[in-house]
Amino acid sequence: MSAGLRTGNLRAARPHCTCVEVRNYDYDAAAVKLGCKRRFLEDRIRQLPHQKIGESVAFCDCDLRLIQAMCTVIPDQIRSELSGAEPEVTPQPAGRRSLRDVRPAGARRRKAEPAP
Protein backbone atom coordinates (compact mmCIF):
# COMPACT_ATOMS: atom_id res chain seq x y z
CA MET A 1 0.00 0.00 0.00
CA SER A 2 1.38 3.39 -0.90
CA ALA A 3 1.88 6.20 1.63
CA GLY A 4 -0.92 8.23 0.04
CA LEU A 5 -3.54 5.55 0.80
CA ARG A 6 -2.91 5.11 4.52
CA THR A 7 -6.08 5.49 6.54
CA GLY A 8 -4.48 7.27 9.51
CA ASN A 9 -4.69 10.72 7.89
CA LEU A 10 -8.12 10.39 6.27
CA ARG A 11 -9.92 12.52 8.87
CA ALA A 12 -7.29 15.26 8.51
CA ALA A 13 -7.56 15.15 4.71
CA ARG A 14 -11.37 15.45 4.71
CA PRO A 15 -12.39 17.12 7.99
CA HIS A 16 -15.75 18.21 6.53
CA CYS A 17 -16.79 14.66 5.63
CA THR A 18 -19.20 12.99 8.04
CA CYS A 19 -20.36 10.26 5.68
CA VAL A 20 -20.76 6.85 7.31
CA GLU A 21 -21.65 5.14 4.05
CA VAL A 22 -19.58 5.59 0.91
CA ARG A 23 -21.78 7.07 -1.81
CA ASN A 24 -19.86 8.95 -4.47
CA TYR A 25 -21.31 10.80 -7.44
CA ASP A 26 -19.72 11.56 -10.79
CA TYR A 27 -20.07 14.92 -12.55
CA ASP A 28 -23.47 14.09 -14.05
CA ALA A 29 -25.05 12.76 -10.85
CA ALA A 30 -23.61 15.62 -8.77
CA ALA A 31 -24.95 18.18 -11.25
CA VAL A 32 -28.41 16.61 -11.05
CA LYS A 33 -28.36 16.64 -7.23
CA LEU A 34 -27.19 20.28 -7.15
CA GLY A 35 -29.51 21.39 -9.94
CA CYS A 36 -26.72 22.80 -12.08
CA LYS A 37 -24.99 21.91 -15.32
CA ARG A 38 -22.08 19.49 -15.49
CA ARG A 39 -20.00 22.23 -17.13
CA PHE A 40 -20.41 24.44 -14.02
CA LEU A 41 -18.69 21.78 -11.90
CA GLU A 42 -16.02 21.04 -14.51
CA ASP A 43 -15.10 24.71 -14.93
CA ARG A 44 -14.78 25.32 -11.18
CA ILE A 45 -13.34 21.98 -10.01
CA ARG A 46 -10.19 23.62 -8.60
CA GLN A 47 -12.29 25.70 -6.17
CA LEU A 48 -14.78 22.96 -5.23
CA PRO A 49 -14.35 20.19 -2.65
CA HIS A 50 -14.10 16.81 -4.34
CA GLN A 51 -12.23 13.52 -4.41
CA LYS A 52 -9.82 12.43 -7.07
CA ILE A 53 -9.78 8.67 -7.57
CA GLY A 54 -7.29 7.94 -10.31
CA GLU A 55 -8.29 10.32 -13.09
CA SER A 56 -11.95 10.31 -12.06
CA VAL A 57 -13.55 13.06 -10.01
CA ALA A 58 -16.05 12.04 -7.34
CA PHE A 59 -18.27 13.99 -4.95
CA CYS A 60 -19.77 12.66 -1.73
CA ASP A 61 -22.85 14.12 -0.03
CA CYS A 62 -20.65 16.22 2.27
CA ASP A 63 -18.86 17.71 -0.75
CA LEU A 64 -22.20 18.58 -2.34
CA ARG A 65 -23.41 20.18 0.90
CA LEU A 66 -20.30 22.39 0.98
CA ILE A 67 -20.68 23.34 -2.69
CA GLN A 68 -24.29 24.30 -2.04
CA ALA A 69 -23.22 26.45 0.94
CA MET A 70 -20.48 28.10 -1.14
CA CYS A 71 -23.02 29.10 -3.78
CA THR A 72 -25.71 30.32 -1.39
CA VAL A 73 -26.48 34.04 -1.66
CA ILE A 74 -28.32 35.74 1.21
CA PRO A 75 -29.35 39.38 0.62
CA ASP A 76 -28.32 41.81 3.38
CA GLN A 77 -31.92 42.50 4.41
CA ILE A 78 -32.64 38.80 4.90
CA ARG A 79 -29.32 38.28 6.70
CA SER A 80 -30.14 41.07 9.16
CA GLU A 81 -33.63 39.63 9.74
CA LEU A 82 -32.13 36.20 10.39
CA SER A 83 -29.58 37.60 12.81
CA GLY A 84 -32.24 39.61 14.65
CA ALA A 85 -30.42 42.91 14.13
CA GLU A 86 -32.56 46.00 13.81
CA PRO A 87 -32.11 47.87 10.51
CA GLU A 88 -30.37 51.21 10.81
CA VAL A 89 -32.78 54.12 10.57
CA THR A 90 -31.47 57.41 9.24
CA PRO A 91 -33.00 60.35 11.08
CA GLN A 92 -35.17 62.63 8.96
CA PRO A 93 -34.61 66.38 9.38
CA ALA A 94 -37.41 68.11 11.25
CA GLY A 95 -39.19 71.02 9.59
CA ARG A 96 -38.30 72.72 6.33
CA ARG A 97 -34.82 72.48 4.92
CA SER A 98 -32.87 75.64 4.41
CA LEU A 99 -31.11 76.61 1.20
CA ARG A 100 -27.79 75.87 2.90
CA ASP A 101 -28.87 72.25 3.45
CA VAL A 102 -29.83 71.86 -0.19
CA ARG A 103 -26.94 73.63 -1.94
CA PRO A 104 -23.52 72.02 -2.05
CA ALA A 105 -20.79 73.90 -0.24
CA GLY A 106 -18.42 74.59 -3.11
CA ALA A 107 -15.55 77.02 -3.48
CA ARG A 108 -16.68 80.63 -3.41
CA ARG A 109 -15.90 82.82 -6.37
CA ARG A 110 -14.07 86.06 -5.85
CA LYS A 111 -15.96 89.14 -6.86
CA ALA A 112 -14.66 90.71 -10.02
CA GLU A 113 -12.67 93.84 -9.37
CA PRO A 114 -14.04 96.97 -11.09
CA ALA A 115 -12.16 97.95 -14.21
CA PRO A 116 -9.93 101.10 -13.78
Beta strands, then each sheet from edge to edge (+ up, - down):
strand 1: 51-53
strand 2: 56-58
sheet 1: 1+ 2-
end
